[in-house]
Amino acid sequence: MILDIDRIKAVLYDESISGYEIEKAVGIKRTTIHNYRTGKNDFKNITLETLLKLDEFDKRKSAQVEF
């Protein structure tokens, strides 16, 4: 599996996507999303689990748009 880090970053830092929406869809806590968006957490230290969940979220969003 290859992860597109640039796409994952785009999803993570997209302010039009609420932390609540991500939390409900894939289970990443809103506080975690907020901490990355505000710089409290450094993206360099993101866990593989979080990356995989954001990738899953991106794929779900992309699939919804294609309809």
N, C-alpha and C positions, 0 to 999 in steps of 0.2 A: 504494500500500500504506500502510495506517495501522497504526502500532504502538501497542499499549496499554501505555504505560510503567508504569502501576500494576500491571498483571498481571506484567510482566517483573520489576519490583522484587520482587513477591511470590514469584516463582519463585527469583530470585537469593538472597533473604534467608531462604528457607524452610529451616531447619536439618534438617527431616526428609528433605530431598533432599540426598544426599551430593554433594560436589564430584566424586567419582569417577563417579557416575551421569551427571552433566551432561557430564563430560569424554568418557566413552565414547559418549554419544548424539550429541553435536554438536561435539566437538573443542575446547572451551574448557578450557584447562589448569586443574587443581585449584588451583594456586597463585594463579591469577587470581581464581577464585571466592573463595578464602580471603581474598585481599587486599581484595576488595570487602566481604565479610562482616565483616571486622574493622576496616574503615575506613582501611586503609593506602592503598587506591585510592578516590578520590572518585567517586561515581556520576555526577557532573556531567561527568566526563572519560571516560566509557565510550565505546568506539568503536561506530560503526554496525555493523560486522561482529559484534561481541559482542552487541549488541542483537538483530540478526537471528537469531543462533544461539540466544539465549535464547528468542526468540519461537517459533522452530522447535521447540525442546524443549518449550515449553508446549503447543503445538498437538499434538505427538505424545502427550504425557501425557494431554491432554484426550481425544484420540481413543481411547486405551486404556481410559479410564474409562467411555466411552459404551457399550462392548460389554456 
